[in-house]
Amino acid sequence: MSNQFKAISLSHQTAPLAVREQVALNEEEIKALALKLNDLLGIQEALIVSTCNRTEIYYTQAEESDRSTDLIKLLCIQKGLLDTETYRPYFKIMSQSAEAIQHLFEVAVGLQSKVIGDLQIPNQIKQAYQWAADVNMAGPFLHRLMHTIFFTNKRVAQETSFRDGAASVSYATVELIEAVTQTISQPKVLIVGLGEIGTDVCKNLAAKNFAEITVINRTYTRALEVAKNGNFRVVPFEYLEAELRRADVIVSSVVRDEPLVTKVLAEDFNVLTYKYFIDLSVPRSIQPEVEDVPGVLVFNIDSIRAKANEALQQRLAAVPHVESIVAECIAQFNDWSKEMVVSPTIQKLKNALEQIRRDELSRHLKGLNPDEAERLERITAGIVQRILKLPVVQLKAACKRGDAENLVDVLTELFDLEKQQVVSGH
């Protein structure tokens, strides 16, 4: 019985952040869980993806088996969440190959991302694949699937505008920071306030390596928690003014009634070159008049959001083209997948014909000189290849029609292929 590709998914579409945080896995946990899938459930191939927005397990399993509930239990136990029934409703279960493959392609190219066209997701999928390979949980099916996905991503990047621009406020903020600090060697960036948007900016900065990042938050433990995901400095809130003086770029996303930075305070900074304030707060935490101070530039959330919205609209317009590329690549993968089902039969048939050839040759080689024997070897090998060609073509055509099973049965019976052993590696 052929294997099926299946998946379970907990994502921003099915679960709140508090739940996603509880089931998120690091590299060590992913590898340990993959080995458990193999040892306890006999799963041979598995891809485990875990980001801030999703934790998913893709796996191959015998067609009649559905281990989704077992996978959810193992994942919860891995995270110390013993009341597994509480978490089960947050998981989407995909028991059909077509659905699981479609979902993985859409995740990998960014169609399922919280910010559509997410620039980080291709690298996150590649990392998950590498971890699967590290623990020998990537077999022929997963290798072919992942390389098809990488090819799809390459086409999306080259043929569409789906990845152009920064389509979220946090991405646009990081893009802006990079732009204004191009001429500064190792710029000092200060993040003030670690609500949702401030935390997102930190996550996006963690993937970069162009600046020294300092985080400040009223709750110091929250700053420590965010900083552990990047090589960030953490400074207590009482040292805010000193850090404002020190920084080249200040990103503020605090909620307060009065401005965090006033014109009077900014005038006292003695700006010698340039200092950039990016105000992501509503209401504003940087007094607009701060920009009157020489050397100081202020960017507010409206201008950044407008830029992000423009990029988002551009990406949304590219979605139909992306979907058509995905559909083409999935069709190509499905053709290969169907052919893979008949490859053991092809190999057995090849072995059967080769055995017949060798048996006949052994009867006629005696008395031939080496040149004659070599010539006979080439002639008979060519005949076998010619005989084999048509059944292989017909089998592959039957695969595309979806009726290869009958032809496999006929060939198996005609040549008694059940006795043939498939040569390892083919």
N, C-alpha and C positions, 0 to 999 in steps of 0.2 A: 504494500500500500504506500502511495507517495506521501511525502511530507507536505505539510501546509505551513505557510508563514502567518503568524498571528501576533497580536500585540495587546498590551494593556497600557493605558495612558491616563495620567493625572496631570492636569495642566491648568493654566489661568482660565480656561474656558469651563472647567468643571469644579475647581476648588479655590477657596480664598487663599490669600498669601500665608496666613497662619498655618494652614494645612500643608501647603506646598513646602514651607520651611521645615516642617516636621519629617517629611519623607525624602527630602533632598539628600543625595548621596555624594560623597567625595570619591576620589580615585580608588583609595584603599577599599572603601565599602563596595564600590561597583565591582571590583575584581573579586572580592570575597563572595558577593552575591552570585556572580556569574559561575563561580566554581560550585556553589551550592545547587544552582539550577542543574548543573551537570551531574553532581554526585547524588542528589536526592530525587530529581525528577527525570534524569536521563536525557536532558536537553543537550543537543550537540552544538547548536549554533545560537548565539544570543547577542543582541546589541542593547546595551543599557545606556540610556541618555538621561542626564540629570542636569538641569540648569535652574536658574531662579524662577523660571516660568513653567517648567514641566519636569516630570520624572516618568520615563516610559521604558518598557521592556518589550523588545521585538525578538521573536524566537521561532525556530522551526520545530514542529511536533507532528507526530503521526496524525493522519487525517481524522481518525475517530476519537482522538484524545483532545480534551480541552482542559488545560491546566491553569486557566486564568485565576481561579480562586486560590489555588496553591501558590501561584506567583505573588498574589497580593499578600497572602499570609507570610510568605518568606520575606518579602520586602518590609512589611510592618515589623516582623520579629527582628530583622536586621537593624531597624531603627529603634528597637526597644518599645514598640507600640503594640502591646499585647492584646488590646481590645480591637482586633482586626475588623470586626463587623462595623465599627464606627466609621472606618475609613473606606470600606468597600464601595459605598454609594458615590464616592468622588472619582472612581475609576471608570473610564470608558473601556469596554472590552471589545476587541476586534477579532472575531473567530474565523473570518474569511480572508484568504490570501489577498484577494483584490483590494479589499478595504484596508488591510494593514499596509500593503505596498503603497497604495495611493496616499495614505496618511503620512508615511515616512517620507515620501517624495515631497509632499507639501510642507512638512516640518523642515526638511533639509534646505529647501530653497527659500523659506521665509514666508510662505503663504499662510501658515498657521501661527505666526509670531504675534506677540502683543503689539509690537511695532512692525507693521507689515514690511517685508524685505529686510528684516534684521540682518545686519552685516556680520554679527558674531556667530550666528547659528551654523554656517557651513564649517567653521573651524571647530565648533563644539561637537558636531557630528563626526568630523574626522578624528577628534580626540577619543570619542566613544568607540569608534571602530578600532583605533590603535590599542585601546585597553582590552577590547574583545580579543584581538589578535595576540596580545601579550599573554593571555591565559588560555590560548588555544580554543577559543570559543567562536572563531570565524572559519567556516568551511567554504566549499566551492560556491554554494548558493549565496552566502553573505558577501563573499569577496566580489562576485559578479554584480550583485545588487548595489554594493557601495560604490564600485567603480562606475557603474551606470549613473548613479546619483552625482558623483563628482563631475562626470561629463555633462550632466544636465545643468549643474551649477555653472559650469564654464560657459555653456551656451547662453544661459540666462544673463550672465555678466556681460558677455560679448554682444548679444543680439538685442537686448532690451535696456530700458532706463530704470529697471526695477530696483537697482541698488544705488541709484544716483541720489546725492544729497543726504541730509540728515533729517529723518522723518519724525523725530520726537524732540521735545524740548531738551531732554538731557543729552541726546546725541548732538543736537545743534549747539548746545552749550560747549561741549567738548571740542567740537569743530571750531567754534569761535575762539576758545582758549588757544588752540593750536595755531590759529591764524594770527592772533595778536602777539604771540610770543615767538614768532619765527626767528627774530633777530636776537633773542635773549638766550644765552647759554644756561641750561638747567634752570628755567624760570621757577619762581616760588608761587605756588597756587594755594590759596586758603579757601576751604569750604566751610561755611558757617551755617549750621542748621542741617539736621539729618532726618528730615521727614522723608516722604516717599520720593520727592523729586531730587532732594539733596543726596539721598542714598543712591538713586539711579545714576546721578552724575559721577559719584564715587565708583560705582561698578564699571561704568564706561571708561573712567580714567585708569582703573586698575589694569585694563588691557593695554594701556599705553606705557611708554617709558621715556617721556620727554621732559618731565617736570618733577620737582619735589613737591609732594602733596601734603598739606597739613589739614587736619579736621578738628573742628571745634563744635561742641554741642553742649547745651545746658546740662543734659544728662551725660556725665562722663563715661559711664559704662556703655551707653549706646555708641559713643564715639569709638571706644575700644573694640566693640563688636564689629562695626563697619570697617575699621582700620585693619583688622586681621585678614581681610580679603585682598589687601594690597599693601605695598610697602609704604604706609602712610605714617606721618608724625601725628601724635595725639597731644593736644594741649588743653588744659583746663580752661573753662570759660572766663575765669577772672583775668586771664592773660590776653584777652581778646584785643585790646587796644595795641599792645606791643606787636601782636601778630598782624594786625591791619597795617601797621607801619612797615613791617618787614616784607609783606607779600607784594608780588608784581601784579597778580590777578586775584580778586576776591569774588567768590561766588556766594551770594547770600540768599538763603531760602528759609528765613525765620518768620514766625508769626508773632507780631507784637504791635501794640497800638502806636508807639512812637518810632521814628526812624532809627535804625541801628547806627547809621553813619550820616552825620549832618555836614553842612558846608563848613561850619566852624571847626569841627573835628578834622575834616579833610585838609583845611588850610594849615593845620598844625603838623601835617605829615612831612612837610618840606620835600615835596616830590621833585626829584632832580631830573628824571627822564620821563617815563610814563607809568601810570598806575591805572589798571582797568577794573571797574566794578561791573559785575553781572548780577542784576537784581531779578531773582526769580520769585520774589515774595508778592503776595497779594493780601493786604495792601502793601505798597512798596516799602522796603526797609532801607533803601538808599535815597536820601533826599535828592530830588532832581537838580537842585542848585549846586550839588557837589561837582557837577560837570563844569561849573564856572571857574573852578580852581585850575590854574595852569598845569598842564601835564596829566590831568585826570579825565578819563572817558567813562561814561556810564551807558550800559546796555540794559534795557528793561525786558520783561518777559513778553510783552506784546510784539516787539520786533523779532525776538527769537522764535516765538510761536508762529508768527507770520511766515518766517523762513521755513520752519518745520512743516507747516501746513502746505506750503507750495511744493516742497519735496514729496510730501505724502500724496498729494493729488497726482503728481507725476508718476509715482509708483503705482497708485491705484489704476491709472490709465494704462499701465503696462501689464496689469494682471491677466487680461485675456491672452496676450501673447505668451506670457509665462505659462499659463495653463495649457496652451497648445503645445509648447515645448515639452512640458511634463508628460502630456498624453502620448506624444511621439516616442519619448524615451521609455515610458512604461510599456508601450506596445512592443518596442524592440526587446526589452528585457523579458517580456512574457513569451515572445517567440523563442528566445534562448532557453527559458525555463521549461517550456513544453518539450523542446528538443532534448533537454537534459534528461527527461523522463525516459526517452527511448534510447539514450546513449548506451545503457547496459546491453540492450538487445542488439544494437549495431555492433558493439564490441564482441558479443558472443557469436554473432553471425560471422564476423571477420575471423574469429578464432576457429570456428568450424570449417570455414573454407580454407584457411591456412593449414589446418590439420590434414584435410583431404589432399591438399597440394603436396605437403611434405611426405605423406604416406605414399603417394604415387611416385614422387621423385626418388624416394629411397629404393624403389623397385627398379628404376631405370638408370641410376647413376653409375652402377658398376660397369666397368669397361670403358667409361668415357674419360677422356683426358681433362685436365683442369679447365682449359678454355671452353671445351664443349659443355662441361658441367656448369660453368658460370653463365654461359649463354642460355642454357635450359632453365637455370634459376631465374634469370631476368624475364624470359618469355612467360614462364608459368606465373611469376609474381604479377606481371602485367595483366595476364588473363584474369586472375583473381580480382584485381582492382577493377577491371572492366565489369565483371560480374557483380561486384559489390556496389558499384556506382548507382545503378537504377533502384535497388531496394532502399538505399540510403536516401536518395532524392524523394522517393515515394513516401518513406517514413516521415521525413521532414515536412513534406507537403500535407500529410495527414495530420501532423501536429498542429499546423496552422488552421486546419479545418476542424480540429477538435475530435477527430475520430481515429487516432493512431492506435487505440487499444485493440481494435479488431485485427489490424495488420500485424501488430506485435504478436497476437495470439496465433495467427496463421504461420508466421515465420518461425515462431518457437516450436510449433508442432511439426512443421515440414522438416526442419533441420535438427529436431530434438535438442533445442538450445538449452533446456534445463540442465543438461549434463555439462554445458560449457561454463567455465569460470571466467569472470571478468578480470582482465589483467589489471593489477593495481596501478593507479596513476592515469588511467584512461578515462 
